[in-house]
Amino acid sequence: MMTYDMGNWSFLGHGGFMIIWWVVIIAVIVGVVLFIKQIASSKSDSESHLEILKKRYAKGDISLSQFNKMKEELS
């Protein structure tokens, strides 16, 4: 007769328990990688916005006071 003891996960056996841990470990690693990518992309976006602002000022599209105000808002 087979019993299922939920307290020590014996219904999975040793192989099933190891598979669950590998899935958890892989999920954590993927989560950390995605988080780091998100941080890196947000930094590059703010730099590109500043570059666009500098180009607009250089072309004369905006005044110095507008440039300084927009630059402060980006920071």
VENBELTA-V154368 format. One record per pair of residues at least 12 apart in sequence whose C-alpha atoms are under 8 Angstrom apart, sorted by sequence separation. I is the first residue (numbers start at 0). J is the second residue. D is the distance in Angstrom with one decimal. If there is no record, write none. Layout:
i->{I | I}
j->{J | J}
d->{D | D}
This chain:
i->{53 | 52 | 52 | 52 | 49 | 49 | 48 | 45}
j->{66 | 66 | 69 | 70 | 70 | 73 | 73 | 73}
d->{7.7 | 7.0 | 7.8 | 7.5 | 6.9 | 7.5 | 7.8 | 7.1}
